[in-house]
Amino acid sequence: MHPHLFTKDNVGCEQVMTALEECHARGFMWKAMGMCNGAKEDLTKCLKAERWKTQARNRGQSKKKDSIREKWKEIDENS
């Protein structure tokens, strides 16, 4: 299963998602003939960029927690 597209994490990709939905709304044959492939590729690129931003933010928070743990370890050793 894929994650939901319209979430707070994907706000930057709303226009691309809407364009893909509009393309899909044109009908099955439109999709089957590959007319929506460009919009799908744009959405994939946008979601990947958003995911990278989230991962970078999470790594930064993780490193912050690690430094806090190291400080507590120093405090425990010196106590």
C-alpha positions as CSV (number, residue, x, y, z in Angstrom):
1,M,0.0,0.0,0.0
2,H,1.2,3.5,-0.7
3,P,0.9,6.3,1.8
4,H,-1.9,8.9,1.5
5,L,-0.9,11.7,-0.9
6,F,-2.7,14.7,0.6
7,T,-0.9,15.0,4.0
8,K,0.8,17.8,5.8
9,D,4.2,16.4,4.6
10,N,3.3,16.7,0.9
11,V,1.9,20.3,0.9
12,G,4.6,21.4,-1.6
13,C,3.3,18.8,-4.2
14,E,-0.4,19.8,-4.1
15,Q,-0.5,21.3,-7.6
16,V,1.2,18.3,-9.1
17,M,-1.2,15.9,-7.4
18,T,-4.1,17.9,-8.6
19,A,-2.8,17.9,-12.2
20,L,-2.4,14.1,-12.0
21,E,-6.0,13.7,-10.7
22,E,-7.3,15.9,-13.4
23,C,-5.5,13.8,-16.0
24,H,-6.9,10.6,-14.5
25,A,-10.4,12.1,-14.5
26,R,-10.3,12.3,-18.3
27,G,-11.0,8.6,-18.5
28,F,-9.5,5.1,-18.7
29,M,-8.3,5.4,-22.3
30,W,-6.5,8.6,-21.6
31,K,-4.6,6.8,-18.8
32,A,-4.1,3.6,-20.8
33,M,-2.5,5.5,-23.7
34,G,0.1,6.9,-21.4
35,M,-1.1,10.5,-21.5
36,C,-0.7,10.9,-17.7
37,N,2.9,9.6,-17.6
38,G,4.5,13.1,-17.5
39,A,2.3,14.2,-14.6
40,K,3.1,10.9,-12.8
41,E,6.8,11.4,-13.2
42,D,6.5,15.0,-12.0
43,L,4.6,13.8,-8.9
44,T,7.2,11.1,-8.2
45,K,10.0,13.7,-8.4
46,C,8.2,16.1,-6.1
47,L,7.3,13.5,-3.5
48,K,10.9,12.2,-3.5
49,A,12.2,15.8,-2.9
50,E,9.7,16.2,0.0
51,R,10.8,12.8,1.4
52,W,14.4,13.9,1.3
53,K,13.6,17.1,3.2
54,T,11.8,15.1,5.9
55,Q,14.7,12.6,6.2
56,A,17.2,15.4,6.5
57,R,15.1,17.0,9.2
58,N,14.7,13.7,11.1
59,R,18.5,13.0,10.9
60,G,19.1,16.5,12.4
61,Q,16.7,15.7,15.3
62,S,18.3,12.3,15.8
63,K,21.8,13.8,16.0
64,K,20.5,16.3,18.5
65,K,19.1,13.5,20.7
66,D,22.5,11.6,20.4
67,S,24.3,14.7,21.7
68,I,21.9,14.9,24.6
69,R,22.5,11.3,25.4
70,E,26.2,11.8,25.4
71,K,25.9,14.7,27.8
72,W,23.8,12.6,30.2
73,K,26.3,9.8,29.9
74,E,29.1,12.3,30.9
75,I,27.0,13.6,33.8
76,D,26.4,10.0,35.0
77,E,30.1,9.1,34.8
78,N,31.1,12.2,36.6
79,S,28.5,11.8,39.4
